[in-house]
Amino acid sequence: MSKQVKNIFLELLPVIIAIIVLTFITSEIALFFIILVILLVSFKIKYLKREFYVFLFGLIAGIIFELIGNSLLGQTWGEASFFRIPIWLPLSWGYAFVIIRRIGDLIIGKD
């Protein structure tokens, strides 16, 4: 396995773990805390300068996207305690922005 593919896999590993957890746990609050722990551990292992701002932007953008989906497209969630959005979902959006940036950097050779 090439070093680049290995690094991309390592960046995606927290996402893979979160997806596996999502299939087994249905409690919205439990998912929130599990995903929060996954994010904190991931950021503890690797944190790039000012990456929190990318995360924060993704979190806010995710809330806006989900609210638009709820309002304009009629999207609904079974368990949704945060403006009809699952409380864990904005965390996932924020981390998705971070992962996309990191993998983009790996692909173009910036990291």
JOGIJO-V376604 format. One record per run of one state. SS is the DSSP state (a for helix, b for strand, c for the rest). FROM is the first residue (numbers start at 0). LEN is the number of residues. Records with the same first field share a line. If there is no record, write none. Layout:
BEGIN
SS: FROM-LEN, FROM-LEN
END
This chain:
BEGIN
c: 0-2, 24-3, 45-5, 73-8, 82-2, 85-3, 108-3
a: 2-22, 27-18, 50-23, 88-20
b: 81-1, 84-1
END
